[in-house]
Amino acid sequence: MRFGPHLRLAILVETILMLTSIAAAGELVAPPKTPAPDEAAERAAKKTAGEIYGGRFALAKTAAEKTALASEIIGAALKIQNASADQFVLLKIARAIAAGAGDATTALSAVQELVQRFDVPVRTLPAETLLTAAEHADMTAQRKAVGETAGGIIGQLIEADEYDLAIRVCEAARAAAQNAREFKLAGELSGQLPELKRLQHESQAYREARAVMEANPTEPAANLAAGRYLCLVKGDWEKGVPMLALGSDVALKGVALMDLRGSASAEEQAAIGDAWWDVAEAKESKERDTLRLRAGFWYRQAEPKLAGNLAGLKAKQRLEEISKLGRDILTASRRPAGSQTPPPASVPFDEKGAKQHQAAWAKYLGVPVLYTNSIGMRFALIPPGEFDMGSTAEEVARLLEYARQQGRRKYVLDRIRSETPRHRVRVTRPFWAAISEITQAEYERVMGNNPSKYKGNPIRPVEQVTWQNAVDFCRRLSELPKERTTGAVYRLLTEAEWEYCCRAGTTTSYSFGDDAAAFGYHGWWIKNAGGSTQPVGRLRPNSFGLFDMHGNVWEWCADWHADDFYTKSPAEDPKGPDSGSSRVLRGGSWLDDRPESFRCAYRFSDTPGSTYHDRSFRVVMILVP
């Protein structure tokens, strides 16, 4: 199976972020992965693979022939026993062939499959693969791919403090982009190098400070250096503030001590914010901005309780100024000391329960329930939870009988059958979901074009987009400078996440109940849409605060579709089958006249390259703790 280049990059970045965010969350347990096979097993698998593919490799002279062979080997690897030595070796071989041919995207797709299944270095392996591909890339498209792929990999290397490797990747990607005459991209990468070298220097100073602290834990200069790095570079205030409180900088020491003492009083919380703000005023550029983020953490707690007085007005004004940085929500968040992990949102629950779950998880994570990104897209925090996905056998039998009476076609009956068995699914990680489908204005701002048929109002949903268009939108949005700064990464919802978001605590046919007569208040369909799509967010939202989950436009999901997937679906965070010919669509559209098409459980699919004027998508923003 050959994935498109942007899809491969998106999946790779999402896989790595998933692994690192699970590790950072602490309370959540990462799924176990298979250790790399021992030398004997790998040697035996290599021998067999050589007998099968050795002759083919010798005949593959051009980059295109080598890429085709690598793609074939990846496809073969995905069809054999999962997490076996044979699979491991085939994916390694495919990675080596593609990277040696200068094809970064195919090589990284092999890496993505490796990191999903095996205990391999999730950060350094993609970087090393990209460097090999960059060395061998001699065609314009290959060099461009190296340049475009580097951003996500560099970000992960920064997170892992692998600055030496990050600099090498950035330099190789800059050269590749320059040679591909992608001068804007080359300039962006060139502009990253000074910052990477600064971070490299800061990281080295941190390691030296930690070495001093091993012998003398309270040494002031070392605590200052270590605390500055953790707070101002890594955004780890929980670990860094105690070090600043032992440090040699008198101003930072004083405000860090205030921060550690904390307060439940709004006035004292505002005072702590003021202290961080005052320290920030004496600093330069990035350091000033980062210290203001910490002030914002305290102002955010105090401001709602100080409404109506000057202290509240000052806190509000400063929060508005901080919001222009676009970074406070993700990099200045802090879980309250001693806070307990909230329980998962176990369906069923009502609207009040939904709001309580969202508020509890927002408080625990130190983030807002509602978030607006750098281009004005609005998101709602979705808590982890569990729900019954699909329909019961009795429901399916009733729906099939009704469909037959209505003379529905066979494909409709097959879709209804695919809703069973109903099974319990756990969504194990919180995330932000876009409160509405992607609008034409949002799409055009990110992609530079508007393929929609029904134009004229920029807040109508974009349509006539393929599944790949939707994935490319997520990639490009993630690569916007302000989104990179916050660490935000965007992707499509999985099918399970979509149904969980749509149900919003309910077990009924629709998020508003079982009575289709009420549909007109909640979704656009052929009887109320007036012959076209309608602006998003005009009807009633569900209990999570999400609009248009029913109707208006079908929404592409990340998953491949299979009618029988529910019979073998994992219980935790299912992502659909490994391959297929069609991608999942959910939610129904303005063109539909069948109430059953809008049900929470209804499954639709189409080929990923198809377009129609009732197809769109919404996105998820990954939460990086």
Buried (B, 14 or more C-beta within 10 A) or exposed (E): BBBBBBBBBBBBBBBBBBBBBBEEBEEBEEEEBBEBBEEEBBEBBBEEBEEEBEEBBEEBEEBEBBBBBBBBBBBBBBEEEEBBBBBBBBBBBBBBBBBBBBBBBBBBBBBBBBBBBBEBBBBBBBBBBBBBBBBBBEBEEBBBBBBBBBBBBBBBBBBBBBBEBBBBBBBBBBBBBBBBEBEEBBEBBBEBBEEBBEBBEBBBBBEEBBEBBEEEEEBBEBBBBBBBBBBBBBBBBEEBBBBBBBBBBEEBBBBBBBBEEBBEEBEBBBBBBBBBBEBBEEBEEEBBBBBBBBBBBBBBBBBEBBEEEEBBEBBBEBBEEBEEBBBBBBBBBBBEEEEEBBEBBBBEBEBEBBBBBBBBBBBBBBBBBBBEBBEEBBBBBBBBBBBBBBBBEEBBEEBBEBBEEEEBEEEBBEBBBBBBEBBEBBBBBBBBBBBBBBBBBBBBBBBEEBBBEBBEBBBBBBBBBBBBBBBBBBBBBBBBEEBBBBBBBBBBBBBBBBBBBBBBBBEEBBBBEEEBEEBBEBBBBBEBBEEBBBBBBEBEBBBBBBBBBBBBBBBBBBBBBBEEBBEEBEEBBBBBBEEBEBBBBBBBBBBBEBBBBBBBBBBBBBEBEEBBBBBBBBBBBBBBB
